[in-house]
C-alpha cells in the first residue's frame, strides 16, 4: 500500500488516532463524573404531618439515643428522609416510595422487642436503598429503629 509508505501521512494518521482516543477517554470520564454520590444525613425535628402509627429509623444506637433520625414515616403513606441536603417526602406508590427525583426501597425485619408495651411498639432493623432516578446512582444504608403508636 503506497498510501501508508509516506511518512507524513503516517504521522497525521497517528496524530488523528491519538486525538480520537483522548477525546473518547475525556467523554467517558465526563459521563462517570455526572453520577454523583447520594448523601443521606440525619435530622432532629419530626415533620408535623407524621401522625398515628409511625416508624422511626436511625443509623446507629447512639443516634437513636440522641433522637437523630435517619428517616420517619407513617405506615403506608409517606416517609421523610434528608437526601442531598434536603428533607424529602417519599410518597407510597404501589409499594415503592418516590420523591421528586429519588426512589426509596426499605427492606425491614421485625425484631423481638424488649419494651414493656410491645403490643404498641416493635423494633425493626434492615437496609434502605435510595436511588437517584435522574443519573442512576444509589446508596444502601443499614438501619435500626422502631414502629409505634
C-alpha positions, 0 to 999 in steps of 0.5 A, a space after each residue: 500500500 503506497 498510501 501508508 509508505 509516506 511518512 507524513 501521512 503516517 504521522 497525521 494518521 497517528 496524530 488523528 488516532 491519538 486525538 480520537 482516543 483522548 477525546 473518547 477517554 475525556 467523554 467517558 470520564 465526563 459521563 462517570 463524573 455526572 453520577 454523583 454520590 447520594 448523601 443521606 444525613 440525619 435530622 432532629 425535628 419530626 415533620 408535623 404531618 407524621 401522625 398515628 402509627 409511625 416508624 422511626 429509623 436511625 443509623 446507629 444506637 447512639 443516634 437513636 439515643 440522641 433522637 437523630 433520625 435517619 428517616 420517619 414515616 407513617 405506615 403506608 403513606 409517606 416517609 421523610 428522609 434528608 437526601 442531598 441536603 434536603 428533607 424529602 417526602 417519599 410518597 407510597 406508590 404501589 409499594 415503592 416510595 418516590 420523591 421528586 427525583 429519588 426512589 426509596 426501597 426499605 427492606 425491614 425485619 421485625 425484631 423481638 422487642 424488649 419494651 414493656 408495651 410491645 403490643 404498641 411498639 416493635 423494633 425493626 432493623 434492615 437496609 434502605 436503598 435510595 436511588 437517584 432516578 435522574 443519573 442512576 446512582 444509589 446508596 444502601 444504608 443499614 438501619 435500626 429503629 422502631 414502629 409505634 403508636 
